[in-house]
Amino acid sequence: MSRDDEKRRAARAALRFVADDTIVGVGTGSTVAFFIEALVERRVRGAVASSERSARFLGERGIRVIDLNEVDDLSLYVDGADECDGALRLVKGGGGALTREKILAAAAATFVCIIDPAKRVDVLGAFPLPVEVIPMARSLIARQLRARGGRPVWREGFVTDNGNHILDVHDLRLTDPVATELDLGQLAGVVTVGLFARHVDVFYTITGAGPTCLVPSLAGTPIYERTFTPALQDVMQLVFVELRGNRTATGDIDALTFDGMVDDLEGVRRALDLGRVAVLGHSAHAMLALAYAARYPQMTSHVLAIAGAPGISAARAAQTALYWELVASSERKRILAENRARLTEEVLARLTPSERIIVPYAANGPMFFADPTYDCTPLWEGHEQISDRLFGRFWGPQGQFGAFDPAANLPNIVAPLFIGQGVFDFAAPPHAWAGELEKLPTATYRAFERSGHYPQRDEPEAFGDAVAGWLKQ
């Protein structure tokens, strides 16, 4: 798929937010240009443009351009980005419209950012950070940016629609975008910083084509984007939903519940104005998908439970431990023991809160991957913001995932159900569904013989073909 095809697909996915007889805020850039082309399919009253270039493009397509001062209620703003990290913080302004873009993002009830996969990065900063400045302050600001470790380059010959200059700041590694946005924004002479670290409302990404499928996560979506997209992008339109960032799931982490997350997923479906959807849950998230299908049967077209188990219990834990003892090779057990031995208290003490989740997970790789020597750390890049408190709340002892009741939920699932397990998955072994499959008349079970906990990664072609065949049944 070409870059233009990826941009066009991302742009068309944003059309679902556009309601008839509304005024839409429209950003600037190549991906937004595809969105404007598609926007003619909706009966909108008009659009507020973030740049003169977008205003011309809208006018050429017969869409009325409206001044923001004439609009009392801007329900939606759609724009692209130059970079997007794992927490969906953005660098914007490559097209020079960053000030008006930030104004529209603040004015709109919902800001939807459309990006193609190439814009995703682990840490912001590879793309030079645009900073719009008052012309007389350009040199002053440049000196202050150099003092902060940046290398500002004047975008010579370019004047913004507001009559200002832009400094493109190279060599910044933006590990704390919120702090940087606040710091640079208060410098006298700075009009706008091209960081949108606090402005995105909709925390999810969309890729692929076909039936729409929600893929929820409480631990960040990059690992699922990396593993499910290659296998399923030609089979389903995947909507990776970061429930932790969803506005209905903010507040006190200690007050969040499993039932609340199920309802939040339905809130996302409604916010996207989707009809019936498929829901895919991986690992413990499989219980979220199953609970959603049981609670909202009219909204569920299909449900996929991948590398999961139908509940948490002492009996299942004992069966999982026995599977490890009987099936795992002595070499696999040796590698696991050596990995764990390296995680001394001294090593763990040097880790950040999120690393104290990811590093032990990678050390336990022999339990998750067919290749016991595989280092899964790169799969977790972009998860630096994972909350250890939220992780403890749901995955810890007496965690909220334990609230899933198979006896109460499974009989209420009427949608077609695909269950995919890996033979070398020692966290959710292939026999995890024993005793439950006969109670699920709509279920299709598939064991992937060369896979562990991530069959979509270990056997992407076989996994994609199996799901595609199941959808056609």
Backbone torsions as a table, in degrees:
resi	resn	phi	psi	omega
1	MET	NA	131.2	-178.9
2	SER	-75.3	164.8	177.6
3	ARG	-60.3	-40.7	179.2
4	ASP	-63.2	-38.0	177.5
5	ASP	-63.8	-40.8	178.4
6	GLU	-64.5	-42.1	178.7
7	LYS	-65.1	-41.9	179.8
8	ARG	-63.7	-39.5	179.6
9	ARG	-65.8	-43.5	178.3
10	ALA	-63.3	-40.6	-178.6
11	ALA	-66.1	-42.7	-179.2
12	ARG	-67.3	-30.5	178.3
13	ALA	-62.5	-29.1	-178.9
14	ALA	-74.5	-14.4	-179.9
15	LEU	-60.9	-27.2	-177.1
16	ARG	-62.0	-19.3	-179.9
17	PHE	-83.6	-15.7	-170.4
18	VAL	-88.3	116.6	177.3
19	ALA	-94.5	149.7	177.3
20	ASP	-64.2	153.0	175.4
21	ASP	62.3	34.8	176.4
22	THR	-124.1	168.4	174.4
23	ILE	-107.1	129.9	-173.3
24	VAL	-112.3	134.9	170.4
25	GLY	-82.2	135.5	-175.0
26	VAL	-128.1	131.0	-178.0
27	GLY	-84.5	-150.4	-174.4
28	THR	-139.1	144.4	175.2
29	GLY	133.0	175.4	-174.3
30	SER	-68.1	-38.6	178.7
31	THR	-69.2	-39.0	178.0
32	VAL	-64.6	-32.4	177.4
33	ALA	-59.0	-39.5	176.2
34	PHE	-66.9	-35.9	177.9
35	PHE	-64.0	-41.8	179.5
36	ILE	-63.3	-40.2	177.3
37	GLU	-59.3	-39.5	-178.9
38	ALA	-78.1	-24.0	-174.6
39	LEU	-62.8	-23.3	179.8
40	VAL	-64.4	-15.3	178.3
41	GLU	-76.7	-12.9	178.6
42	ARG	-103.9	151.2	179.6
43	ARG	-95.8	75.6	-179.2
44	VAL	-91.3	154.6	177.8
45	ARG	-74.7	-23.9	-179.4
46	GLY	163.7	-173.5	-177.6
47	ALA	-143.8	147.4	171.7
48	VAL	-102.5	122.5	-174.5
49	ALA	-97.4	146.0	178.8
50	SER	-88.0	-5.3	-179.6
51	SER	-154.0	159.9	176.1
52	GLU	-63.9	-34.1	179.7
53	ARG	-62.8	-46.7	178.5
54	SER	-66.7	-35.2	178.5
55	ALA	-61.7	-42.3	177.9
56	ARG	-64.2	-42.5	-178.5
57	PHE	-63.2	-41.3	177.5
58	LEU	-63.6	-46.3	-178.8
59	GLY	-61.9	-38.3	179.5
60	GLU	-64.1	-22.0	-179.6
61	ARG	-103.3	14.7	173.3
62	GLY	77.3	17.2	178.5
63	ILE	-98.0	123.5	-177.6
64	ARG	-64.0	131.4	178.2
65	VAL	-98.3	127.6	-173.7
66	ILE	-119.3	139.9	175.6
67	ASP	-72.7	139.7	-178.3
68	LEU	-58.9	-31.2	-179.7
69	ASN	-65.8	-15.7	179.9
70	GLU	-95.4	2.3	-174.5
71	VAL	-112.9	122.7	178.0
72	ASP	-87.4	-30.4	-173.2
73	ASP	-138.2	102.4	176.7
74	LEU	-102.7	103.8	-172.9
75	SER	-78.7	-24.4	-171.1
76	LEU	-146.4	137.7	171.1
77	TYR	-128.4	127.2	-178.8
78	VAL	-117.7	128.1	-179.0
79	ASP	-151.5	170.4	176.2
80	GLY	-104.4	-164.6	179.0
81	ALA	-156.2	158.7	176.8
82	ASP	-90.1	-30.1	174.9
83	GLU	-147.7	151.6	176.8
84	CYS	-145.6	126.7	-179.3
85	ASP	-93.9	-175.2	-175.4
86	GLY	-65.7	-23.0	177.3
87	ALA	-95.0	11.6	179.0
88	LEU	62.3	32.8	166.7
89	ARG	-85.9	146.3	-167.5
90	LEU	-121.3	149.4	160.5
91	VAL	-109.1	127.0	-178.4
92	LYS	-135.2	163.2	175.9
93	GLY	116.2	5.6	177.8
94	GLY	-59.3	-29.4	177.5
95	GLY	-88.1	-2.1	175.2
96	GLY	86.7	8.3	-176.1
97	ALA	-107.2	26.8	-169.6
98	LEU	-62.5	-35.3	-178.3
99	THR	-66.8	-49.5	-180.0
100	ARG	-67.4	-32.0	176.5
101	GLU	-63.9	-41.7	-179.5
102	LYS	-70.0	-33.1	176.6
103	ILE	-64.4	-46.3	-179.5
104	LEU	-66.7	-37.1	177.2
105	ALA	-61.7	-36.6	178.7
106	ALA	-74.2	-32.3	-176.2
107	ALA	-78.3	-28.7	-173.9
108	ALA	-82.1	147.4	175.8
109	ALA	-66.6	-33.4	-179.6
110	THR	-137.1	130.4	175.7
111	PHE	-108.8	117.0	178.1
112	VAL	-109.3	123.6	179.6
113	CYS	-103.8	126.3	-179.7
114	ILE	-108.9	125.4	179.6
115	ILE	-137.8	155.0	170.6
116	ASP	-93.0	163.5	-173.5
117	PRO	-57.2	-26.4	-177.6
118	ALA	-66.7	-17.1	-178.2
119	LYS	-84.5	-8.5	-178.8
120	ARG	-78.6	131.6	178.7
121	VAL	-134.7	162.6	177.3
122	ASP	-79.6	-43.0	179.0
123	VAL	-132.9	131.4	178.8
124	LEU	-65.8	150.4	173.5
125	GLY	133.2	-20.1	177.2
126	ALA	-63.4	-38.2	173.0
127	PHE	-82.6	127.1	-177.9
128	PRO	-56.2	135.6	-176.9
129	LEU	-78.6	115.9	177.9
130	PRO	-74.8	136.3	175.3
131	VAL	-131.0	117.2	177.9
132	GLU	-84.6	130.8	-174.7
133	VAL	-132.3	153.3	170.2
134	ILE	-64.2	133.7	-174.3
135	PRO	-52.3	-42.3	-177.1
136	MET	-67.6	-17.8	-177.5
137	ALA	-99.8	6.4	-172.5
138	ARG	-58.8	-48.9	-178.0
139	SER	-68.9	-39.2	177.4
140	LEU	-59.0	-48.6	-179.3
141	ILE	-65.9	-38.1	179.3
142	ALA	-59.5	-40.9	178.8
143	ARG	-64.6	-40.6	-179.9
144	GLN	-68.6	-32.7	176.9
145	LEU	-70.2	-38.7	176.6
146	ARG	-64.3	-36.0	178.8
147	ALA	-65.3	-21.0	178.5
148	ARG	-95.1	9.5	176.2
149	GLY	94.3	1.8	-179.6
150	GLY	-90.4	165.7	175.8
151	ARG	-123.0	90.2	-176.7
152	PRO	-75.9	137.2	176.9
153	VAL	-125.1	122.9	179.4
154	TRP	-68.8	127.3	175.3
155	ARG	-77.2	76.5	-170.7
156	GLU	-64.8	136.6	-179.7
157	GLY	88.3	-6.9	180.0
158	PHE	-106.5	131.1	175.7
159	VAL	-124.0	130.8	-178.6
160	THR	-69.5	166.8	177.2
161	ASP	-61.6	-15.0	178.5
162	ASN	-95.9	1.9	179.6
163	GLY	83.1	19.3	-176.6
164	ASN	-109.8	175.1	177.9
165	HIS	-104.2	164.6	176.9
166	ILE	-126.9	133.2	170.0
167	LEU	-105.1	123.7	175.1
168	ASP	-95.8	116.3	-171.4
169	VAL	-97.8	113.6	179.1
170	HIS	-92.1	166.6	169.4
171	ASP	68.0	24.0	174.4
172	LEU	-100.8	132.2	172.6
173	ARG	-106.2	104.4	-167.6
174	LEU	-90.5	74.9	-179.5
175	THR	-77.5	-20.8	176.9
176	ASP	-130.0	75.8	-174.6
177	PRO	-60.6	-33.4	-179.9
178	VAL	-62.9	-47.5	-179.8
179	ALA	-64.4	-39.8	179.7
180	THR	-66.0	-42.1	178.9
181	GLU	-59.9	-43.7	179.5
182	LEU	-68.2	-41.5	-177.3
183	ASP	-64.7	-52.7	-177.1
184	LEU	-70.4	-31.9	-178.3
185	GLY	-64.9	-22.6	-178.0
186	GLN	-91.2	-0.7	178.8
187	LEU	-71.4	131.3	179.6
188	ALA	-62.7	124.2	-178.8
189	GLY	106.4	-17.3	175.4
190	VAL	-80.2	128.3	176.9
191	VAL	-89.0	-52.1	-178.4
192	THR	-151.6	142.5	172.9
193	VAL	-101.8	136.4	-176.0
194	GLY	-77.8	31.3	174.1
195	LEU	-104.0	129.6	175.1
196	PHE	-117.3	71.4	-175.2
197	ALA	-90.1	-10.1	-174.8
198	ARG	-132.8	17.0	-166.6
199	HIS	-119.1	-7.8	-177.2
200	VAL	-85.6	129.3	-178.1
201	ASP	-96.4	-32.2	-172.4
202	VAL	-104.6	108.9	-173.9
203	PHE	-98.5	79.7	173.3
204	TYR	-163.6	164.7	175.8
205	THR	-130.1	153.5	-176.2
206	ILE	-125.5	135.1	174.5
207	THR	-151.5	161.3	176.1
208	GLY	89.7	176.0	-179.3
209	ALA	-139.2	146.4	-179.4
210	GLY	126.4	-161.0	178.8
211	PRO	-58.4	138.9	-177.7
212	THR	-73.3	133.5	-177.7
213	CYS	-133.1	120.8	175.7
214	LEU	-81.2	132.7	178.3
215	VAL	-122.4	94.5	-174.6
216	PRO	-81.5	152.8	174.9
217	SER	-152.1	142.7	172.0
218	LEU	-104.5	-1.2	-174.7
219	ALA	-118.0	14.4	-176.8
220	GLY	101.3	149.6	-174.9
221	THR	-99.6	-15.2	-175.0
222	PRO	-54.3	-41.0	-178.6
223	ILE	-63.9	-33.9	178.0
224	TYR	-76.7	-35.2	175.7
225	GLU	-62.2	-39.8	-179.1
226	ARG	-69.5	-35.8	-172.1
227	THR	-96.3	-35.1	-177.9
228	PHE	-87.5	-31.7	-175.1
229	THR	-59.3	-50.2	-179.3
230	PRO	-59.6	-34.2	-176.1
231	ALA	-80.0	-32.1	-168.1
232	LEU	-122.1	-1.3	-173.4
233	GLN	-64.6	-23.6	176.7
234	ASP	-94.4	2.5	-176.8
235	VAL	-111.9	-38.4	-175.8
236	MET	-141.5	155.4	168.3
237	GLN	-88.5	110.9	-173.6
238	LEU	-92.4	126.5	176.0
239	VAL	-112.5	102.0	-178.5
240	PHE	-82.4	113.8	-170.8
241	VAL	-106.3	118.8	176.3
242	GLU	-91.6	93.1	-176.6
243	LEU	-63.3	-30.1	179.6
244	ARG	-61.3	-31.0	-178.7
245	GLY	-93.4	-8.6	-178.9
246	ASN	-63.5	135.5	-175.2
247	ARG	-59.9	-28.7	179.0
248	THR	-77.7	-4.0	-178.9
249	ALA	-116.4	18.2	178.0
250	THR	-87.7	174.1	-180.0
251	GLY	108.9	-154.0	-175.7
252	ASP	-70.7	117.3	-179.3
253	ILE	-58.3	-36.7	-178.0
254	ASP	-67.0	-12.9	179.2
255	ALA	-96.4	-7.0	-178.0
256	LEU	-74.3	142.4	-177.5
257	THR	-130.3	160.9	176.0
258	PHE	-59.2	-46.8	179.1
259	ASP	-60.0	-38.3	178.3
260	GLY	-63.1	-37.7	178.8
261	MET	-67.5	-36.8	176.9
262	VAL	-61.6	-45.3	179.1
263	ASP	-68.2	-33.1	176.3
264	ASP	-62.7	-37.4	178.5
265	LEU	-63.1	-39.6	175.0
266	GLU	-65.9	-35.5	176.2
267	GLY	-61.9	-38.5	176.1
268	VAL	-64.3	-43.4	179.0
269	ARG	-58.7	-44.0	179.3
270	ARG	-67.0	-40.7	-179.0
271	ALA	-62.3	-33.7	178.6
272	LEU	-83.5	-2.6	-179.7
273	ASP	57.2	43.3	179.6
274	LEU	-90.7	153.5	171.4
275	GLY	-85.7	-135.8	177.4
276	ARG	-70.4	141.2	-175.7
277	VAL	-132.3	156.9	165.5
278	ALA	-85.6	154.0	178.2
279	VAL	-131.1	127.6	-179.5
280	LEU	-117.5	124.9	176.2
281	GLY	-121.9	132.5	179.3
282	HIS	-109.7	140.9	177.5
283	SER	58.9	-131.4	179.8
284	ALA	-63.3	-26.6	178.6
285	HIS	-65.8	-16.1	175.3
286	ALA	-58.2	-33.4	178.5
287	MET	-68.3	-32.4	174.5
288	LEU	-63.7	-44.9	179.9
289	ALA	-63.3	-42.5	179.6
290	LEU	-64.8	-43.3	179.8
291	ALA	-65.4	-37.8	177.7
292	TYR	-63.5	-46.3	-179.7
293	ALA	-61.2	-34.7	179.1
294	ALA	-73.7	-38.4	-176.2
295	ARG	-82.0	-30.7	-176.9
296	TYR	-125.6	62.9	-175.7
297	PRO	-63.2	-32.4	-178.4
298	GLN	-71.1	-20.7	-178.4
299	MET	-97.4	-5.5	-173.6
300	THR	-105.9	116.9	177.3
301	SER	-86.7	-39.0	-179.5
302	HIS	-150.2	157.5	175.4
303	VAL	-138.5	136.5	-179.5
304	LEU	-122.4	125.2	176.6
305	ALA	-114.0	107.9	-173.2
306	ILE	-112.4	124.0	177.2
307	ALA	54.5	39.0	179.4
308	GLY	-118.6	-174.6	177.0
309	ALA	-139.1	150.6	-178.6
310	PRO	-80.9	58.4	178.0
311	GLY	118.5	169.9	180.0
312	ILE	-120.7	129.2	178.5
313	SER	-156.6	162.6	177.9
314	ALA	-63.5	-35.8	180.0
315	ALA	-64.8	-42.3	179.0
316	ARG	-67.1	-38.1	177.7
317	ALA	-62.3	-39.6	178.9
318	ALA	-67.1	-39.4	177.7
319	GLN	-64.5	-39.1	178.7
320	THR	-64.6	-43.8	178.7
321	ALA	-62.9	-39.0	179.1
322	LEU	-66.4	-38.6	178.1
323	TYR	-60.8	-40.9	177.4
324	TRP	-62.3	-46.5	-176.9
325	GLU	-64.8	-37.3	-174.2
326	LEU	-86.7	-32.5	-169.4
327	VAL	-104.4	-37.0	-177.0
328	ALA	-63.8	136.3	178.9
329	SER	-73.2	161.3	177.9
330	SER	-62.6	-33.9	178.1
331	GLU	-65.8	-42.9	178.0
332	ARG	-61.4	-42.8	179.5
333	LYS	-65.9	-37.3	178.9
334	ARG	-64.4	-44.9	-179.3
335	ILE	-62.5	-42.8	178.8
336	LEU	-61.5	-44.9	-179.4
337	ALA	-61.9	-41.0	179.3
338	GLU	-67.5	-41.0	177.8
339	ASN	-59.6	-46.0	-178.4
340	ARG	-67.9	-34.0	-179.7
341	ALA	-64.8	-28.1	179.4
342	ARG	-74.0	-16.3	-178.8
343	LEU	-87.4	68.8	178.8
344	THR	-74.0	166.2	177.0
345	GLU	-59.5	-35.5	178.9
346	GLU	-64.7	-42.4	178.5
347	VAL	-64.7	-47.4	-178.5
348	LEU	-62.7	-32.8	-178.5
349	ALA	-66.3	-24.9	-178.2
350	ARG	-85.7	-7.4	-174.8
351	LEU	-85.2	152.0	172.1
352	THR	-73.4	165.6	178.9
353	PRO	-54.8	-43.1	-179.8
354	SER	-70.7	-35.8	177.5
355	GLU	-64.7	-29.2	178.5
356	ARG	-70.3	-10.0	171.8
357	ILE	-95.7	-47.0	-171.8
358	ILE	-74.6	-42.8	-176.1
359	VAL	-63.9	-47.5	175.5
360	PRO	-63.0	-33.7	177.4
361	TYR	-61.4	-45.1	179.0
362	ALA	-64.5	-37.4	178.2
363	ALA	-62.6	-30.9	178.7
364	ASN	-85.3	14.8	-178.4
365	GLY	-50.1	-37.5	178.4
366	PRO	-58.6	-19.3	176.9
367	MET	-86.0	-14.8	-172.3
368	PHE	-111.4	-21.2	-171.6
369	PHE	-126.8	146.0	179.4
370	ALA	-59.4	-38.5	175.0
371	ASP	-88.0	109.1	-175.1
372	PRO	-68.6	-12.9	179.3
373	THR	-92.7	-3.8	-175.6
374	TYR	-66.9	131.8	176.5
375	ASP	-98.1	109.9	-175.1
376	CYS	-86.5	5.1	-176.7
377	THR	-52.4	-43.5	179.9
378	PRO	-59.7	-26.9	178.5
379	LEU	-63.9	-24.7	-175.4
380	TRP	-95.1	4.6	176.6
381	GLU	-61.6	136.5	-175.7
382	GLY	95.0	-0.2	179.5
383	HIS	-104.2	24.6	-176.6
384	GLU	-64.2	-19.2	-177.6
385	GLN	-96.3	9.8	-180.0
386	ILE	-58.9	136.2	-175.8
387	SER	-89.2	119.1	177.9
388	ASP	-67.7	-29.9	177.9
389	ARG	-68.6	-42.5	178.6
390	LEU	-66.4	-38.8	178.4
391	PHE	-60.0	-45.0	178.2
392	GLY	-65.4	-35.1	-178.7
393	ARG	-63.4	-36.4	-174.7
394	PHE	-104.7	-37.0	-175.6
395	TRP	-100.5	-14.5	-175.4
396	GLY	-73.4	179.8	176.4
397	PRO	-55.0	133.6	-176.8
398	GLN	60.4	27.8	-178.8
399	GLY	-68.0	166.6	-174.3
400	GLN	-66.5	-24.5	177.2
401	PHE	-62.2	-23.3	177.1
402	GLY	-68.0	-9.7	179.5
403	ALA	-75.5	-13.3	-179.9
404	PHE	-69.3	125.5	-178.7
405	ASP	-110.3	106.0	-178.3
406	PRO	-61.8	-35.9	-178.9
407	ALA	-64.3	-32.0	-178.8
408	ALA	-87.0	-26.6	-173.0
409	ASN	-99.4	-46.8	-171.3
410	LEU	-59.3	-39.5	179.7
411	PRO	-64.3	-17.8	-177.5
412	ASN	-93.4	3.3	179.0
413	ILE	-88.0	115.2	-178.6
414	VAL	-110.1	-14.4	179.8
415	ALA	-74.8	154.1	173.7
416	PRO	-56.1	134.7	-174.5
417	LEU	-120.9	126.2	176.0
418	PHE	-108.1	123.5	179.2
419	ILE	-113.7	119.4	-179.4
420	GLY	-121.7	122.6	-178.8
421	GLN	-127.6	151.8	176.4
422	GLY	-100.5	138.9	-179.7
423	VAL	-64.1	-32.1	-179.4
424	PHE	-98.9	27.5	176.1
425	ASP	-94.5	107.4	-179.2
426	PHE	-96.9	7.7	172.8
427	ALA	-99.7	-39.0	175.2
428	ALA	-134.5	79.6	-172.4
429	PRO	-63.6	162.1	-175.2
430	PRO	-61.5	-21.7	180.0
431	HIS	-88.7	8.7	-176.7
432	ALA	-59.4	-25.6	-176.9
433	TRP	-95.6	6.8	178.8
434	ALA	-58.1	132.7	-179.2
435	GLY	89.6	-10.7	-179.0
436	GLU	-110.2	-29.7	-173.7
437	LEU	-59.8	-38.8	-178.9
438	GLU	-66.9	-15.9	177.4
439	LYS	-88.9	-2.1	-173.8
440	LEU	-120.4	86.2	-176.2
441	PRO	-64.7	-20.4	-178.9
442	THR	-93.5	3.7	-171.7
443	ALA	-86.2	141.8	168.9
444	THR	-118.0	124.5	-177.0
445	TYR	-108.4	135.2	177.6
446	ARG	-138.3	125.0	173.7
447	ALA	-102.1	127.5	-178.8
448	PHE	-97.2	116.0	-166.2
449	GLU	-74.6	-17.4	-179.5
450	ARG	-116.7	28.5	-174.8
451	SER	-125.9	158.2	171.1
452	GLY	-110.1	-129.2	-175.0
453	HIS	-75.5	-10.9	-177.3
454	TYR	-128.2	70.1	-179.4
455	PRO	-59.8	-27.9	178.2
456	GLN	-65.8	-24.6	176.8
457	ARG	-93.2	-42.6	-174.4
458	ASP	-71.2	-37.5	-179.7
459	GLU	-134.2	66.9	-172.8
460	PRO	-60.6	-39.9	-178.8
461	GLU	-68.7	-46.4	179.5
462	ALA	-63.7	-39.5	179.5
463	PHE	-64.9	-48.2	-179.7
464	GLY	-62.3	-41.6	179.2
465	ASP	-64.6	-38.4	-179.3
466	ALA	-65.5	-42.6	179.2
467	VAL	-68.3	-41.1	179.6
468	ALA	-62.2	-42.6	177.9
469	GLY	-64.6	-39.2	178.9
470	TRP	-64.9	-40.3	-179.8
471	LEU	-62.6	-28.7	-177.0
472	LYS	-82.0	-11.5	-177.6
473	GLN	-66.7	NA	NA
